[in-house]
Amino acid sequence: MRQTHIRRYGRRQSNTLQWGCGCALLGGFMALLAFLALYLFLPLLPGMALQLSGANRIGTTGTLFEDVTVPPTAVVQNATSPQQVTVNLGQYGRESITVDQQHYAFVTGSSDSGTRIARASFTEAGLLAICAQQSPICREGSSQYRNVVLDLRPGGAVIYADVNTGGLGWQRVGVVLQLDSSRTLLRVAGIDISGALYDHTALPGELAGAVDEIVHVINDVLRQLAVEAGGENYTLSEIIIDDTTLTLLLR
């Protein structure tokens, strides 16, 4: 039964993903990291909030990000800012976009060793502004969720929203994401409620399976991400996240 549910869920998310990627491509491919996760996770949050009363508390969200060493951001030599780039997401599509320097910094150049590199950097405000331009998720919300906030943390992020749990009213819930050891992929570290961290794998089978499927899709997109700019091709090399900025390094 669970496998059947996940397959059906995957088909629904495939349709959703086409919208989500289109939004991210038009607004800037760097917003994909945070807001593809947000767009796919939000419909699940009310059910999670109701079910977490029986889930395992595994600590606090703040403790999870303590003592995380954030690597230095690569210095781009002879940096230039292209006006247009082409984003290739493999099976999820390809599109040329105009770079929006108002909401993020995107430069190409070379590393200290002479290798061609590209760097895209976003603040929390920049990511939220891109999302607000493209989707009501970050503007007025809906009857299910509202007040979406992205909180960048060292090596990860928490995506918060107020979710309508029905009889229990509105509950603040966060999806806690961390980079894996390769710093190119994401994993769900848990669900945050009032600063307490809960194990999402202890949710009922269908919810836990849906969360795992979402993370699989997000990481599949990141694996296929490639950018063409100034006649050069770049693929994702590293994601760097600190308290204020999300940076993608491409080589």
Secondary structure, 3 states (H helix, E strand, C coil): CHHHHHHHHHHHHHHHHHHHHHHHHHHCHHHHHHHHHHHHHHHHHHHHHHHHHHCCEEEEHHHHCCCCCCCCCCCCEEEECCCEEEEECHHHCEEEEECCCCCCEEEEEECCCCCEEEEEEEEHHHHHHHHHHHCHHHCCCCCCEEEEEEEEECCEEEEEEEEECHHHCEEEEEEEEEECCCCCCEEEEEEEECCEEECHHHCCHHHHHHHHHHHHHHHHHHHHCEEEECCEEEEEEEEEECCCEEEEEEC
